[in-house]
């Protein structure tokens, strides 16, 4: 007899599926709606998807640390999760400075009184 899949595992699978759907739909949205979705993803500290993912990664690190201290997981797992939580938090802080611009565009993007941004080609150059 197979064991039933625990609800939290099913929840994680469903969240991953929903995030995939959101990413697929994002590229087909009008610019103001896309900006609104991106602003919701960024949210504030805990309000947006990125803040919640940061919290989930930090919690995962704490759980893995407790399991590593009992000898159930290698310590590298806990350290890796803690590092990942810090990295996601740093990215969140970097993107947070653009949240207001996204919110402003999503609410006033269609109005002609708002000064449009200048087009800027984004080119990435590698340093060798």
C-alpha positions in Angstrom: 0.0 0.0 0.0 1.4 3.4 -1.0 1.5 6.2 1.6 -0.6 9.2 0.8 1.2 12.4 -0.1 1.2 14.8 2.8 -0.8 18.0 2.3 2.2 20.3 2.7 3.9 18.5 -0.2 0.7 18.8 -2.3 0.5 22.5 -1.4 4.1 23.1 -2.5 3.4 21.4 -5.8 0.3 23.5 -6.3 2.2 26.7 -5.5 4.9 25.8 -8.0 2.3 25.1 -10.6 0.5 28.4 -10.0 3.8 30.3 -10.2 4.4 28.7 -13.6 1.0 29.7 -14.8 1.6 33.3 -13.6 4.9 33.4 -15.4 3.3 32.1 -18.6 0.5 34.7 -18.5 2.8 37.6 -17.5 4.3 37.9 -21.0 0.9 38.2 -22.6 -0.4 41.0 -20.4 -0.7 44.7 -21.3 2.2 46.7 -19.9 0.2 48.3 -17.0 -1.2 44.9 -15.9 2.2 43.3 -16.2 3.7 46.1 -14.0 0.8 45.5 -11.5 1.6 41.8 -11.3 5.3 42.4 -10.9 4.6 44.9 -8.2 2.5 42.3 -6.4 5.3 39.8 -6.7 7.7 42.2 -5.2 5.2 43.5 -2.6 6.7 44.9 0.6 8.8 43.1 3.1 6.3 40.3 3.7 3.4 41.2 1.4 4.6 39.9 -1.9 5.6 36.6 -3.3 9.3 37.3 -3.0 9.0 38.2 0.7 7.0 35.1 1.3 9.6 33.0 -0.5 12.3 34.6 1.6 10.4 33.7 4.7 9.9 30.1 3.5 13.6 29.8 2.7 14.6 31.1 6.1 12.1 28.7 7.8 13.5 25.8 5.7 17.0 26.7 6.9 15.9 26.7 10.5 14.2 23.3 10.1 17.2 21.9 8.3 19.5 23.2 11.0 17.5 21.4 13.7 17.6 18.2 11.6 21.3 18.6 11.0 22.0 19.0 14.7 20.2 15.7 15.3 22.3 14.0 12.6 19.3 13.6 10.2 20.7 15.9 7.5 24.2 16.9 6.4 25.1 20.3 7.8 25.7 21.6 4.3 22.0 21.4 3.6 21.2 23.8 6.4 24.0 26.1 5.5 23.0 26.1 1.8 19.4 26.9 2.7 20.5 29.7 5.1 22.7 31.1 2.3 19.9 30.9 -0.2 17.5 32.7 2.2 20.1 35.5 2.6 20.6 35.7 -1.2 16.9 35.9 -1.9 16.6 38.6 0.8 19.4 40.6 -0.8 17.7 40.3 -4.2 14.5 41.4 -2.6 16.1 44.5 -1.1 17.7 45.3 -4.5 14.4 45.1 -6.3 12.4 46.9 -3.5 13.8 50.3 -4.7 11.9 49.8 -8.0 8.6 49.0 -6.4 7.2 52.5 -6.4 8.0 53.0 -10.1 6.1 49.8 -10.9 3.2 50.8 -8.8 3.1 54.3 -10.3 3.2 52.9 -13.8 0.6 50.3 -13.1 -1.9 52.9 -11.9 -1.0 55.8 -14.1 0.7 54.2 -17.1 -2.2 54.8 -19.5 -2.6 58.5 -18.5 -1.0 61.0 -20.8 0.0 63.3 -18.0 2.6 60.9 -16.8 6.0 61.5 -18.3 7.0 58.4 -20.2 10.3 56.7 -19.6 12.9 57.0 -22.3 13.5 53.8 -24.3 16.8 52.2 -23.3 18.3 49.2 -24.9 19.6 46.8 -22.2 22.9 45.3 -23.2 24.8 43.0 -20.9 28.5 42.8 -21.5 30.7 40.1 -20.0 33.9 41.1 -18.3 36.8 38.8 -19.1 
